[in-house]
Protein backbone atom coordinates (compact mmCIF):
# COMPACT_ATOMS: atom_id res chain seq x y z
CA UNK A 1 0.00 0.00 0.00
CA UNK A 2 2.94 2.34 0.66
CA UNK A 3 5.87 2.69 -1.72
CA UNK A 4 8.91 4.83 -1.06
CA UNK A 5 11.09 5.30 -4.09
CA UNK A 6 14.53 6.92 -4.23
CA UNK A 7 13.49 9.38 -1.53
CA UNK A 8 15.78 12.30 -0.84
CA UNK A 9 14.94 14.97 1.74
CA UNK A 10 16.61 17.45 4.03
CA UNK A 11 16.53 20.89 5.58
CA UNK A 12 18.06 23.87 3.79
CA UNK A 13 21.58 22.71 2.88
CA UNK A 14 21.66 19.63 5.10
CA UNK A 15 20.71 16.53 3.16
CA UNK A 16 19.35 13.91 5.49
CA UNK A 17 17.81 11.13 3.41
CA UNK A 18 19.87 9.84 0.51
CA UNK A 19 17.76 7.65 -1.72
CA UNK A 20 15.43 5.56 0.45
CA UNK A 21 13.58 2.65 -1.17
CA UNK A 22 11.11 0.35 0.50
CA UNK A 23 7.49 -0.65 0.38
CA UNK A 24 4.95 -1.73 2.96
CA UNK A 25 2.09 -4.14 2.32
CA UNK A 26 -1.38 -3.66 3.78
CA UNK A 27 -1.65 -5.21 7.25
CA UNK A 28 2.10 -5.28 7.87
CA UNK A 29 3.73 -3.99 11.03
CA UNK A 30 7.07 -2.42 10.26
CA UNK A 31 9.63 -1.08 12.73
CA UNK A 32 12.11 1.61 11.74
CA UNK A 33 15.38 1.39 13.66
CA UNK A 34 18.42 3.57 13.60
CA UNK A 35 20.61 5.69 15.83
CA UNK A 36 19.83 9.29 16.75
CA UNK A 37 20.24 11.56 13.76
CA UNK A 38 19.93 8.80 11.15
CA UNK A 39 16.91 10.44 9.57
CA UNK A 40 14.05 8.48 11.19
CA UNK A 41 12.04 11.55 12.09
CA UNK A 42 12.58 13.20 8.70
CA UNK A 43 11.50 9.97 7.00
CA UNK A 44 8.34 9.81 9.12
CA UNK A 45 7.49 13.43 8.42
CA UNK A 46 7.99 12.88 4.71
CA UNK A 47 5.79 9.77 4.78
CA UNK A 48 3.12 11.88 6.46
CA UNK A 49 3.36 14.56 3.79
CA UNK A 50 4.50 17.06 6.44
CA UNK A 51 7.93 17.50 4.89
CA UNK A 52 8.66 17.85 1.18
CA UNK A 53 10.86 15.36 -0.65
CA UNK A 54 13.67 16.98 -2.58
CA UNK A 55 13.78 14.02 -4.94
CA UNK A 56 11.96 10.73 -5.36
CA UNK A 57 8.49 10.16 -4.00
CA UNK A 58 6.19 8.46 -1.54
CA UNK A 59 3.12 6.78 -3.00
CA UNK A 60 0.05 5.65 -1.15
CA UNK A 61 -1.92 3.03 -3.08
CA UNK A 62 -0.10 4.20 -6.19
CA UNK A 63 -0.77 7.93 -5.70
CA UNK A 64 1.96 10.43 -4.79
CA UNK A 65 1.37 11.58 -1.23
CA UNK A 66 2.99 14.97 -1.83
CA UNK A 67 0.20 16.31 -4.03
CA UNK A 68 -2.62 14.92 -1.89
CA UNK A 69 -4.81 17.45 -0.05
CA UNK A 70 -4.19 17.34 3.72
CA UNK A 71 -7.73 16.27 4.37
CA UNK A 72 -7.74 13.36 1.95
CA UNK A 73 -4.40 12.13 3.22
CA UNK A 74 -5.67 12.40 6.79
CA UNK A 75 -8.44 9.93 5.99
CA UNK A 76 -5.82 7.34 4.97
CA UNK A 77 -2.80 8.05 7.18
CA UNK A 78 -2.83 8.78 10.90
CA UNK A 79 0.09 10.25 12.81
CA UNK A 80 0.67 9.17 16.37
CA UNK A 81 3.36 11.48 17.74
CA UNK A 82 5.62 10.86 20.68
CA UNK A 83 3.59 11.26 23.81
CA UNK A 84 3.41 14.91 24.86
CA UNK A 85 1.93 16.81 27.73
CA UNK A 86 -0.18 19.22 25.72
CA UNK A 87 -0.64 22.79 26.87
CA UNK A 88 -4.37 22.65 27.58
CA UNK A 89 -6.50 20.18 29.46
CA UNK A 90 -8.89 19.22 26.70
CA UNK A 91 -11.03 16.28 27.77
CA UNK A 92 -9.71 12.90 26.62
CA UNK A 93 -12.86 12.29 24.58
CA UNK A 94 -12.46 15.65 22.83
CA UNK A 95 -8.86 14.85 21.90
CA UNK A 96 -10.00 11.54 20.44
CA UNK A 97 -12.88 13.25 18.65
CA UNK A 98 -10.41 15.49 16.78
CA UNK A 99 -9.83 12.37 14.69
CA UNK A 100 -13.17 13.14 13.04
CA UNK A 101 -11.76 16.38 11.61
CA UNK A 102 -10.89 14.97 8.16
CA UNK A 103 -14.43 13.61 7.88
CA UNK A 104 -16.10 16.95 8.57
CA UNK A 105 -15.98 20.39 7.00
CA UNK A 106 -13.76 22.94 8.71
CA UNK A 107 -16.77 24.84 10.07
CA UNK A 108 -19.08 21.87 10.49
CA UNK A 109 -19.79 21.08 14.14
CA UNK A 110 -19.24 17.61 15.55
CA UNK A 111 -22.39 15.64 16.24
CA UNK A 112 -23.45 12.99 18.75
CA UNK A 113 -22.39 10.41 16.14
CA UNK A 114 -18.86 11.78 16.23
CA UNK A 115 -18.87 11.56 19.99
CA UNK A 116 -20.16 7.99 19.81
CA UNK A 117 -17.30 7.07 17.45
CA UNK A 118 -14.77 8.68 19.79
CA UNK A 119 -16.19 6.80 22.79
CA UNK A 120 -16.02 3.51 20.93
CA UNK A 121 -12.37 4.15 20.07
CA UNK A 122 -11.59 4.92 23.72
CA UNK A 123 -13.34 1.68 24.62
CA UNK A 124 -11.24 -0.19 22.07
CA UNK A 125 -7.97 1.00 23.59
CA UNK A 126 -9.34 0.38 27.09
CA UNK A 127 -9.69 3.89 28.51
CA UNK A 128 -13.43 4.53 28.14
CA UNK A 129 -13.59 5.48 31.82
CA UNK A 130 -11.19 8.40 31.28
CA UNK A 131 -13.36 10.10 28.65
CA UNK A 132 -14.19 13.16 30.77
CA UNK A 133 -10.75 13.60 32.33
CA UNK A 134 -8.50 16.45 31.18
CA UNK A 135 -5.78 15.18 28.86
CA UNK A 136 -3.14 16.95 30.95
CA UNK A 137 -4.12 15.05 34.08
CA UNK A 138 -3.89 11.45 32.88
CA UNK A 139 -0.65 9.43 32.80
CA UNK A 140 1.79 9.30 29.88
CA UNK A 141 0.61 5.83 28.92
CA UNK A 142 -3.02 6.95 28.96
CA UNK A 143 -2.16 9.98 26.83
CA UNK A 144 -0.49 7.71 24.28
CA UNK A 145 -3.60 5.52 24.27
CA UNK A 146 -5.70 8.64 23.71
CA UNK A 147 -3.61 9.52 20.66
CA UNK A 148 -4.04 5.98 19.33
CA UNK A 149 -7.78 6.26 19.90
CA UNK A 150 -7.70 9.50 17.90
CA UNK A 151 -6.00 7.65 15.03
CA UNK A 152 -8.71 4.95 15.21
CA UNK A 153 -11.37 7.66 15.07
CA UNK A 154 -9.60 9.03 12.03
CA UNK A 155 -10.38 5.67 10.42
CA UNK A 156 -6.99 5.65 8.71
CA UNK A 157 -5.52 2.50 7.18
CA UNK A 158 -1.90 3.41 7.86
CA UNK A 159 -0.71 4.30 11.37
CA UNK A 160 2.59 6.13 11.55
CA UNK A 161 3.90 6.06 15.12
CA UNK A 162 6.92 7.97 16.38
CA UNK A 163 8.47 6.03 19.25
CA UNK A 164 5.13 5.01 20.72
CA UNK A 165 6.62 3.59 23.92
CA UNK A 166 8.97 6.48 24.63
CA UNK A 167 8.77 7.55 28.26
CA UNK A 168 6.41 4.77 29.31
CA UNK A 169 7.08 2.40 32.19
CA UNK A 170 7.89 -1.30 31.75
CA UNK A 171 4.31 -2.52 31.93
CA UNK A 172 2.84 0.25 29.82
CA UNK A 173 5.48 -0.36 27.14
CA UNK A 174 4.33 -3.95 26.83
CA UNK A 175 0.67 -2.98 26.93
CA UNK A 176 1.25 -0.56 24.11
CA UNK A 177 3.27 -2.99 22.00
CA UNK A 178 0.51 -5.57 22.43
CA UNK A 179 -2.03 -3.01 21.30
CA UNK A 180 0.07 -2.16 18.24
CA UNK A 181 0.30 -5.87 17.46
CA UNK A 182 -3.42 -6.40 17.77
CA UNK A 183 -4.11 -3.38 15.57
CA UNK A 184 -1.96 -4.84 12.83
CA UNK A 185 -3.60 -8.25 13.35
CA UNK A 186 -6.92 -6.51 12.73
CA UNK A 187 -5.66 -5.43 9.32
CA UNK A 188 -4.21 -1.98 10.00
CA UNK A 189 -0.82 -1.16 8.57
CA UNK A 190 1.63 0.13 11.16
CA UNK A 191 4.97 1.87 10.77
CA UNK A 192 6.68 2.67 14.06
CA UNK A 193 10.07 4.01 14.94
CA UNK A 194 11.78 2.55 17.96
CA UNK A 195 15.10 2.67 19.79
CA UNK A 196 14.78 -0.88 21.08
CA UNK A 197 15.66 -3.93 18.96
CA UNK A 198 13.67 -5.99 21.46
CA UNK A 199 10.52 -4.06 20.71
CA UNK A 200 10.99 -4.70 17.00
CA UNK A 201 11.43 -8.40 17.74
CA UNK A 202 8.34 -8.36 19.92
CA UNK A 203 5.87 -6.50 17.75
CA UNK A 204 7.07 -6.06 14.15
CA UNK A 205 6.75 -8.30 11.10
CA UNK A 206 9.66 -6.55 9.50
CA UNK A 207 12.37 -4.08 10.39
CA UNK A 208 14.01 -1.43 8.30
CA UNK A 209 17.42 -0.37 9.57
CA UNK A 210 18.26 3.21 8.75
CA UNK A 211 21.89 4.28 8.67
CA UNK A 212 23.04 7.78 7.73
CA UNK A 213 19.99 8.44 5.62
CA UNK A 214 20.05 5.14 3.77
CA UNK A 215 18.39 1.77 4.21
CA UNK A 216 20.97 -0.61 5.65
CA UNK A 217 18.74 -3.65 5.85
CA UNK A 218 15.11 -4.52 5.31
CA UNK A 219 13.64 -7.85 6.34
CA UNK A 220 12.25 -10.03 9.13
CA UNK A 221 13.56 -8.80 12.49
CA UNK A 222 15.61 -11.88 13.34
CA UNK A 223 17.30 -11.96 9.95
CA UNK A 224 17.86 -8.24 9.50
CA UNK A 225 19.35 -7.37 12.88
CA UNK A 226 22.68 -9.15 12.64
CA UNK A 227 25.43 -8.44 15.19
CA UNK A 228 27.52 -6.75 12.46
CA UNK A 229 24.72 -4.34 11.57
CA UNK A 230 23.87 -3.55 15.19
CA UNK A 231 27.53 -2.81 15.80
CA UNK A 232 27.68 -0.47 12.83
CA UNK A 233 24.39 1.22 13.74
CA UNK A 234 24.83 1.72 17.45
CA UNK A 235 28.50 0.96 18.20
CA UNK A 236 27.34 -1.86 20.46
CA UNK A 237 28.35 -5.50 20.36
CA UNK A 238 25.02 -7.28 20.65
CA UNK A 239 23.60 -10.63 19.69
CA UNK A 240 20.18 -12.14 19.29
CA UNK A 241 19.47 -15.06 21.56
CA UNK A 242 16.60 -17.49 21.85
CA UNK A 243 14.98 -17.55 25.27
CA UNK A 244 12.10 -19.99 25.40
CA UNK A 245 9.68 -19.01 22.66
CA UNK A 246 11.17 -15.60 22.21
CA UNK A 247 14.17 -14.04 20.54
CA UNK A 248 15.77 -11.21 22.47
CA UNK A 249 18.61 -8.83 21.83
CA UNK A 250 21.41 -8.90 24.38
CA UNK A 251 23.93 -6.06 24.43
CA UNK A 252 27.40 -7.36 25.39
CA UNK A 253 29.62 -4.28 25.43
CA UNK A 254 30.40 -1.14 23.50
CA UNK A 255 32.09 -2.02 20.24
CA UNK A 256 35.67 -0.89 19.71
CA UNK A 257 35.60 2.46 17.95
CA UNK A 258 36.34 2.14 14.24
CA UNK A 259 39.99 2.82 13.39
CA UNK B 1 -15.04 21.09 38.87
CA UNK B 2 -11.91 18.97 38.59
CA UNK B 3 -12.80 17.31 41.86
CA UNK B 4 -16.16 16.33 40.52
CA UNK B 5 -14.59 14.92 37.38
CA UNK B 6 -12.07 12.90 39.35
CA UNK B 7 -14.74 11.39 41.52
CA UNK B 8 -16.83 10.40 38.54
CA UNK B 9 -17.67 6.73 38.34
CA UNK B 10 -16.41 4.93 35.25
CA UNK B 11 -18.34 4.71 31.98
CA UNK B 12 -22.00 5.28 32.60
CA UNK B 13 -23.32 5.88 29.15
CA UNK B 14 -27.01 6.04 28.44
CA UNK B 15 -28.20 6.36 32.04
CA UNK B 16 -30.26 9.49 32.46
CA UNK B 17 -30.24 9.44 36.27
CA UNK B 18 -27.49 9.91 38.83
CA UNK B 19 -24.69 12.46 39.07
CA UNK B 20 -22.14 10.90 36.69
CA UNK B 21 -24.61 10.66 33.83
CA UNK B 22 -25.75 14.20 34.57
CA UNK B 23 -22.14 15.35 34.23
CA UNK B 24 -21.97 13.72 30.82
CA UNK B 25 -25.29 15.17 29.74
CA UNK B 26 -24.28 18.65 30.77
CA UNK B 27 -20.87 18.48 29.17
CA UNK B 28 -22.37 17.19 25.93
CA UNK B 29 -24.37 20.32 25.50
CA UNK B 30 -21.31 22.41 24.91
CA UNK B 31 -23.10 25.58 23.90
CA UNK B 32 -25.05 25.84 27.15
CA UNK B 33 -22.65 27.73 29.38
CA UNK B 34 -21.66 30.59 27.05
CA UNK B 35 -25.36 31.01 26.29
CA UNK B 36 -25.98 31.50 30.01
CA UNK B 37 -23.42 34.29 30.04
CA UNK B 38 -25.27 36.27 27.39
CA UNK B 39 -28.18 37.42 29.60
CA UNK B 40 -25.58 38.29 32.21
CA UNK B 41 -23.87 40.55 29.68
CA UNK B 42 -27.17 42.18 28.75
CA UNK B 43 -27.92 42.70 32.43
CA UNK B 44 -24.53 44.28 33.00
CA UNK B 45 -25.13 46.60 30.05
CA UNK B 46 -28.53 47.69 31.33
CA UNK B 47 -27.14 48.21 34.81
CA UNK B 48 -24.21 50.25 33.46
CA UNK B 49 -26.58 52.46 31.46
CA UNK B 50 -28.38 53.49 34.62
CA UNK B 51 -25.15 54.54 36.37
CA UNK B 52 -23.74 58.03 36.29
CA UNK B 53 -24.02 61.59 37.59
CA UNK B 54 -27.65 61.47 36.57
CA UNK B 55 -28.86 58.10 37.86
CA UNK B 56 -31.71 56.47 35.99
CA UNK B 57 -34.13 53.80 37.01
CA UNK B 58 -34.40 50.68 34.89
CA UNK B 59 -37.94 51.60 33.87
CA UNK B 60 -36.84 55.01 32.63
CA UNK B 61 -33.96 53.40 30.83
CA UNK B 62 -36.12 50.97 28.87
CA UNK B 63 -38.58 53.74 28.01
CA UNK B 64 -35.69 55.82 26.71
CA UNK B 65 -34.31 52.93 24.70
CA UNK B 66 -37.72 52.31 23.16
CA UNK B 67 -38.37 56.03 22.60
CA UNK B 68 -41.46 56.05 24.79
CA UNK B 69 -40.58 58.84 27.19
CA UNK B 70 -42.88 61.85 27.38
CA UNK B 71 -42.62 65.18 29.06
CA UNK B 72 -39.96 67.75 29.71
CA UNK B 73 -37.13 65.47 30.61
CA UNK B 74 -37.73 63.10 27.72
CA UNK B 75 -35.22 64.68 25.37
CA UNK B 76 -32.60 65.04 28.08
CA UNK B 77 -32.85 61.44 29.23
CA UNK B 78 -33.00 59.99 25.76
CA UNK B 79 -29.99 62.05 24.62
CA UNK B 80 -28.10 61.00 27.72
CA UNK B 81 -28.78 57.33 27.08
CA UNK B 82 -28.55 57.19 23.30
CA UNK B 83 -25.77 59.71 22.65
CA UNK B 84 -23.53 59.43 25.69
CA UNK B 85 -23.96 56.32 27.77
CA UNK B 86 -24.90 53.73 25.15
CA UNK B 87 -21.92 54.45 22.87
CA UNK B 88 -19.59 54.18 25.83
CA UNK B 89 -21.18 50.97 27.09
CA UNK B 90 -21.04 49.46 23.60
CA UNK B 91 -17.43 50.53 23.23
CA UNK B 92 -16.47 48.87 26.53
CA UNK B 93 -18.25 45.66 25.53
CA UNK B 94 -16.75 45.56 22.04
CA UNK B 95 -13.23 46.28 23.27
CA UNK B 96 -13.48 43.72 26.05
CA UNK B 97 -14.84 41.10 23.66
CA UNK B 98 -12.23 41.79 21.00
CA UNK B 99 -9.24 41.68 23.33
CA UNK B 100 -10.49 38.58 25.14
CA UNK B 101 -11.25 36.70 21.93
CA UNK B 102 -7.89 37.62 20.37
CA UNK B 103 -6.10 36.55 23.53
CA UNK B 104 -7.92 33.22 23.76
CA UNK B 105 -7.31 32.46 20.08
CA UNK B 106 -3.61 33.36 20.26
CA UNK B 107 -3.14 31.29 23.39
CA UNK B 108 -4.46 28.19 21.65
CA UNK B 109 -2.65 28.91 18.43
CA UNK B 110 0.71 29.50 20.11
CA UNK B 111 0.06 26.59 22.50
CA UNK B 112 0.92 28.94 25.31
CA UNK B 113 -1.60 30.23 27.86
CA UNK B 114 0.60 33.20 28.70
CA UNK B 115 0.52 35.07 25.39
CA UNK B 116 -1.68 38.12 24.90
CA UNK B 117 -3.20 39.86 21.87
CA UNK B 118 -0.15 42.15 21.64
CA UNK B 119 2.26 39.26 21.11
CA UNK B 120 2.73 40.06 17.42
CA UNK B 121 3.25 43.77 18.01
CA UNK B 122 -0.18 45.10 17.04
CA UNK B 123 -0.62 47.23 20.15
CA UNK B 124 2.85 48.77 19.92
CA UNK B 125 2.35 49.55 16.25
CA UNK B 126 -1.06 51.08 16.89
CA UNK B 127 0.27 53.20 19.78
CA UNK B 128 3.04 54.54 17.59
CA UNK B 129 0.55 55.22 14.80
CA UNK B 130 -1.76 57.13 17.13
CA UNK B 131 1.15 59.20 18.47
CA UNK B 132 2.30 60.04 14.95
CA UNK B 133 -1.25 61.03 14.05
CA UNK B 134 -1.50 63.35 17.06
CA UNK B 135 1.82 65.07 16.35
CA UNK B 136 1.34 65.30 12.60
CA UNK B 137 -2.25 66.46 12.39
CA UNK B 138 -4.38 66.30 15.47
CA UNK B 139 -7.45 65.43 13.46
CA UNK B 140 -9.18 62.58 15.18
CA UNK B 141 -9.74 60.62 12.00
CA UNK B 142 -6.03 60.81 11.12
CA UNK B 143 -5.10 59.55 14.57
CA UNK B 144 -7.46 56.63 14.16
CA UNK B 145 -6.32 55.75 10.67
CA UNK B 146 -2.66 55.90 11.70
CA UNK B 147 -3.31 53.73 14.76
CA UNK B 148 -5.05 51.13 12.64
CA UNK B 149 -2.54 51.24 9.79
CA UNK B 150 0.57 50.94 11.93
CA UNK B 151 -1.02 48.22 14.08
CA UNK B 152 -1.55 46.11 10.97
CA UNK B 153 1.93 47.02 9.68
CA UNK B 154 3.61 45.90 12.90
CA UNK B 155 2.04 42.45 12.59
CA UNK B 156 3.00 42.36 8.92
CA UNK B 157 6.63 42.90 9.91
CA UNK B 158 6.37 40.17 12.57
CA UNK B 159 5.01 37.78 9.93
CA UNK B 160 7.84 38.63 7.54
CA UNK B 161 10.47 38.01 10.22
CA UNK B 162 8.69 34.79 11.17
CA UNK B 163 9.00 33.52 7.60
CA UNK B 164 12.80 33.69 7.54
CA UNK B 165 13.05 30.02 8.38
CA UNK B 166 10.54 27.30 7.77
CA UNK B 167 11.17 25.23 10.86
CA UNK B 168 10.05 26.35 14.29
CA UNK B 169 7.56 28.67 12.63
CA UNK B 170 5.73 29.48 15.87
CA UNK B 171 8.70 30.47 17.98
CA UNK B 172 10.03 32.60 15.14
CA UNK B 173 6.67 34.25 14.82
CA UNK B 174 6.71 35.14 18.51
CA UNK B 175 10.27 36.45 18.20
CA UNK B 176 9.20 38.40 15.12
CA UNK B 177 6.43 39.94 17.22
CA UNK B 178 8.86 40.83 20.00
CA UNK B 179 11.21 42.47 17.51
CA UNK B 180 8.44 44.32 15.74
CA UNK B 181 6.87 45.46 19.02
CA UNK B 182 10.22 46.66 20.40
CA UNK B 183 10.91 48.52 17.17
CA UNK B 184 7.63 50.41 17.30
CA UNK B 185 8.08 51.12 21.00
CA UNK B 186 11.43 52.72 20.15
CA UNK B 187 9.79 54.76 17.40
CA UNK B 188 7.11 55.79 19.87
CA UNK B 189 9.83 57.15 22.16
CA UNK B 190 11.18 59.19 19.25
CA UNK B 191 7.73 60.67 18.63
CA UNK B 192 7.27 61.45 22.33
CA UNK B 193 10.68 63.13 22.43
CA UNK B 194 9.93 65.43 19.52
CA UNK B 195 6.30 66.05 20.48
CA UNK B 196 5.22 69.46 21.75
CA UNK B 197 5.48 68.97 25.54
CA UNK B 198 2.54 71.24 26.37
CA UNK B 199 0.00 69.94 23.97
CA UNK B 200 0.83 66.76 22.05
CA UNK B 201 2.84 64.92 24.68
CA UNK B 202 0.08 64.87 27.35
CA UNK B 203 -2.36 63.74 24.69
CA UNK B 204 -0.10 60.85 23.71
CA UNK B 205 0.54 59.84 27.31
CA UNK B 206 -3.15 59.95 28.11
CA UNK B 207 -3.95 57.90 25.02
CA UNK B 208 -1.46 55.25 26.08
CA UNK B 209 -3.32 54.89 29.37
CA UNK B 210 -6.50 54.01 27.54
CA UNK B 211 -9.81 55.73 28.01
CA UNK B 212 -13.35 55.47 26.81
CA UNK B 213 -14.20 59.06 27.78
CA UNK B 214 -13.89 60.37 24.25
CA UNK B 215 -15.77 57.69 22.31
CA UNK B 216 -18.49 59.02 20.05
CA UNK B 217 -21.50 57.26 18.70
CA UNK B 218 -20.56 57.30 15.01
CA UNK B 219 -17.10 55.80 15.57
CA UNK B 220 -18.49 53.06 17.78
CA UNK B 221 -21.19 52.12 15.30
CA UNK B 222 -18.76 52.18 12.39
CA UNK B 223 -16.09 50.07 14.11
CA UNK B 224 -18.63 47.68 15.59
CA UNK B 225 -19.17 46.06 12.20
CA UNK B 226 -15.60 44.87 11.52
CA UNK B 227 -15.15 43.98 15.18
CA UNK B 228 -18.20 41.75 15.26
CA UNK B 229 -17.14 40.14 11.97
CA UNK B 230 -13.62 39.50 13.29
CA UNK B 231 -14.97 37.97 16.50
CA UNK B 232 -17.34 35.83 14.45
CA UNK B 233 -14.56 34.57 12.19
CA UNK B 234 -12.44 33.51 15.16
CA UNK B 235 -15.40 31.92 16.94
CA UNK B 236 -16.21 29.87 13.83
CA UNK B 237 -12.69 28.42 13.89
CA UNK B 238 -12.98 27.05 17.43
CA UNK B 239 -12.63 23.43 16.43
CA UNK B 240 -9.65 24.14 14.17
CA UNK B 241 -8.05 26.02 17.07
CA UNK B 242 -8.47 22.93 19.25
CA UNK B 243 -6.49 20.96 16.68
CA UNK B 244 -3.89 23.71 16.40
CA UNK B 245 -3.40 23.67 20.15
CA UNK B 246 -2.03 20.12 19.75
CA UNK B 247 0.77 21.34 17.48
CA UNK B 248 1.26 22.01 13.79
CA UNK B 249 2.23 18.50 12.66
CA UNK B 250 -0.68 16.89 14.45
CA UNK B 251 -3.17 19.45 13.19
CA UNK B 252 -2.00 18.98 9.61
CA UNK B 253 -2.09 15.22 9.89
CA UNK B 254 -5.69 15.64 11.06
CA UNK B 255 -6.43 17.38 7.79
CA UNK B 256 -6.60 20.93 9.17
CA UNK B 257 -5.24 23.54 6.70
CA UNK B 258 -2.90 24.88 9.36
CA UNK B 259 -1.34 27.78 7.50
CA UNK B 260 -4.64 29.12 6.21
CA UNK B 261 -6.28 28.85 9.64
CA UNK B 262 -3.29 30.45 11.34
CA UNK B 263 -3.19 33.35 8.91
CA UNK B 264 -6.95 33.90 9.19
CA UNK B 265 -6.80 33.94 12.98
CA UNK B 266 -3.82 36.31 12.96
CA UNK B 267 -5.53 38.68 10.53
CA UNK B 268 -8.84 38.66 12.37
CA UNK B 269 -7.23 39.04 15.79
CA UNK B 270 -4.96 41.83 14.55
CA UNK B 271 -7.87 43.65 12.96
CA UNK B 272 -10.01 43.63 16.08
CA UNK B 273 -7.09 44.38 18.42
CA UNK B 274 -6.02 47.35 16.31
CA UNK B 275 -9.59 48.62 16.34
CA UNK B 276 -9.68 48.50 20.15
CA UNK B 277 -6.74 50.93 20.13
CA UNK B 278 -8.55 53.10 17.60
CA UNK B 279 -11.59 53.16 19.86
CA UNK B 280 -10.09 53.47 23.32
CA UNK B 281 -6.31 53.65 23.24
CA UNK B 282 -4.09 51.11 24.97
CA UNK B 283 -6.06 48.87 27.29
CA UNK B 284 -3.76 46.13 28.44
CA UNK B 285 -4.05 42.76 30.21
CA UNK B 286 -7.68 42.08 29.25
CA UNK B 287 -6.64 39.57 26.60
CA UNK B 288 -4.57 37.68 29.12
CA UNK B 289 -6.85 37.77 32.15
CA UNK B 290 -10.23 37.08 30.61
CA UNK B 291 -9.37 33.84 28.74
CA UNK B 292 -8.05 32.48 32.05
CA UNK B 293 -11.29 33.26 33.84
CA UNK B 294 -13.21 31.76 30.92
CA UNK B 295 -11.08 28.62 30.99
CA UNK B 296 -11.77 28.20 34.70
CA UNK B 297 -15.50 28.43 33.98
CA UNK B 298 -15.96 26.42 30.78
CA UNK B 299 -12.69 24.55 30.21
CA UNK B 300 -10.20 24.84 27.34
CA UNK B 301 -12.42 23.70 24.43
CA UNK B 302 -12.25 26.61 21.97
CA UNK B 303 -15.72 25.89 20.61
CA UNK B 304 -16.98 27.08 24.01
CA UNK B 305 -14.01 29.08 25.22
CA UNK B 306 -14.11 31.69 22.45
CA UNK B 307 -17.78 32.65 22.92
CA UNK B 308 -17.38 32.51 26.70
CA UNK B 309 -14.30 34.74 26.52
CA UNK B 310 -16.28 37.20 24.42
CA UNK B 311 -19.10 37.38 26.97
CA UNK B 312 -16.80 37.58 29.98
CA UNK B 313 -14.54 40.09 28.23
CA UNK B 314 -17.52 42.34 27.58
CA UNK B 315 -18.77 42.09 31.14
CA UNK B 316 -15.29 42.56 32.60
CA UNK B 317 -14.40 45.70 30.71
CA UNK B 318 -17.86 47.13 31.30
CA UNK B 319 -17.48 46.72 35.05
CA UNK B 320 -13.95 48.13 35.03
CA UNK B 321 -15.12 51.09 32.96
CA UNK B 322 -17.90 51.75 35.46
CA UNK B 323 -15.29 51.92 38.19
CA UNK B 324 -13.08 54.08 36.01
CA UNK B 325 -15.77 56.69 35.42
CA UNK B 326 -17.63 56.62 38.74
CA UNK B 327 -15.53 55.38 41.63
CA UNK B 328 -13.37 58.47 41.97
CA UNK B 329 -14.08 62.15 41.69
CA UNK B 330 -11.86 62.30 38.61
CA UNK B 331 -12.09 59.69 35.89
CA UNK B 332 -9.23 57.18 36.08
CA UNK B 333 -7.90 55.95 32.71
CA UNK B 334 -9.25 52.45 32.21
CA UNK B 335 -5.88 51.09 31.05
CA UNK B 336 -4.43 51.83 34.48
CA UNK B 337 -7.20 49.87 36.17
CA UNK B 338 -6.97 46.87 33.83
CA UNK B 339 -3.21 46.77 34.44
CA UNK B 340 -3.61 47.05 38.22
CA UNK B 341 -6.09 44.18 38.15
CA UNK B 342 -4.37 42.17 35.45
CA UNK B 343 -0.80 42.09 36.71
CA UNK B 344 -1.51 40.48 40.12
CA UNK B 345 -3.88 38.11 38.36
CA UNK B 346 -1.12 37.15 35.96
CA UNK B 347 1.23 36.44 38.86
CA UNK B 348 -1.43 34.26 40.42
CA UNK B 349 -2.11 32.47 37.13
CA UNK B 350 1.56 31.53 36.82
CA UNK B 351 1.07 29.16 39.73
CA UNK B 352 -1.11 27.02 37.51
CA UNK B 353 1.44 26.64 34.73
CA UNK B 354 2.68 23.26 35.83
CA UNK B 355 -0.72 21.78 36.50
CA UNK B 356 -2.01 22.15 32.98
CA UNK B 357 -4.84 24.47 32.03
CA UNK B 358 -8.52 24.02 32.60
Boltz contact constraints between the chains, C-beta under 6 A:
constraints:
  - contact:
      token1: [A, 48]
      token2: [B, 253]
      max_distance: 6.0
  - contact:
      token1: [A, 50]
      token2: [B, 249]
      max_distance: 6.0
  - contact:
      token1: [A, 50]
      token2: [B, 252]
      max_distance: 6.0
  - contact:
      token1: [A, 70]
      token2: [B, 252]
      max_distance: 6.0
  - contact:
      token1: [A, 70]
      token2: [B, 255]
      max_distance: 6.0
  - contact:
      token1: [A, 71]
      token2: [B, 255]
      max_distance: 6.0
  - contact:
      token1: [A, 74]
      token2: [B, 254]
      max_distance: 6.0
  - contact:
      token1: [A, 74]
      token2: [B, 255]
      max_distance: 6.0
  - contact:
      token1: [A, 79]
      token2: [B, 253]
      max_distance: 6.0
  - contact:
      token1: [A, 81]
      token2: [B, 250]
      max_distance: 6.0
  - contact:
      token1: [A, 87]
      token2: [B, 111]
      max_distance: 6.0
  - contact:
      token1: [A, 88]
      token2: [B, 245]
      max_distance: 6.0
  - contact:
      token1: [A, 88]
      token2: [B, 300]
      max_distance: 6.0
  - contact:
      token1: [A, 88]
      token2: [B, 357]
      max_distance: 6.0
  - contact:
      token1: [A, 88]
      token2: [B, 358]
      max_distance: 6.0
  - contact:
      token1: [A, 89]
      token2: [B, 300]
      max_distance: 6.0
  - contact:
      token1: [A, 89]
      token2: [B, 356]
      max_distance: 6.0
  - contact:
      token1: [A, 89]
      token2: [B, 357]
      max_distance: 6.0
  - contact:
      token1: [A, 89]
      token2: [B, 358]
      max_distance: 6.0
  - contact:
      token1: [A, 90]
      token2: [B, 300]
      max_distance: 6.0
  - contact:
      token1: [A, 94]
      token2: [B, 301]
      max_distance: 6.0
  - contact:
      token1: [A, 98]
      token2: [B, 243]
      max_distance: 6.0
  - contact:
      token1: [A, 98]
      token2: [B, 254]
      max_distance: 6.0
  - contact:
      token1: [A, 101]
      token2: [B, 243]
      max_distance: 6.0
  - contact:
      token1: [A, 101]
      token2: [B, 254]
      max_distance: 6.0
  - contact:
      token1: [A, 101]
      token2: [B, 255]
      max_distance: 6.0
  - contact:
      token1: [A, 102]
      token2: [B, 255]
      max_distance: 6.0
  - contact:
      token1: [A, 106]
      token2: [B, 240]
      max_distance: 6.0
  - contact:
      token1: [A, 107]
      token2: [B, 236]
      max_distance: 6.0
  - contact:
      token1: [A, 128]
      token2: [B, 11]
      max_distance: 6.0
  - contact:
      token1: [A, 129]
      token2: [B, 10]
      max_distance: 6.0
  - contact:
      token1: [A, 129]
      token2: [B, 11]
      max_distance: 6.0
  - contact:
      token1: [A, 132]
      token2: [B, 5]
      max_distance: 6.0
  - contact:
      token1: [A, 136]
      token2: [B, 356]
      max_distance: 6.0
